[in-house]
């Protein structure tokens, strides 16, 4: 009888430990410690495959896209990088350039202060100013 009790307790302990070992920790368990979370994030960013998977997940989440856009607009280096990329695309694709110019003109048309700011930012470029004036004077001749 005593052997059966000991065997039952031992068997129960084995089953409990087996079940406990097979339980998978959640993502929150992995990420709750600052150092471990930083190591995980660093490993993901430094591995092209993981980074691509992470970016795909982020781009499928509207609040994440908004956060990235907000960060881009407030971080000067990201803003400059984005503008340089847009200019490269504009040089390579005339339709993209036309669309960008159209969106800029819509913004200018909707907000006179933005238009004034744009005109002020064009002043260091006298050739552009001459071209714009020349085009507008040609429109007045028609």
Secondary structure, 3 states (H helix, E strand, C coil): CHHHHHHHHHHHHHHHHHHHHHCCCCHHHHHCCHHHHHHHHHHHHCCHHHHHHHHHHHHCCHHHHHHHHHHHHHCHHHHHHHHHHHHHHHHHCHHHHHHHHHHHHHHHHHCHHHHHHHHHHHCCCHHHHHHHHHHHHHHHHC
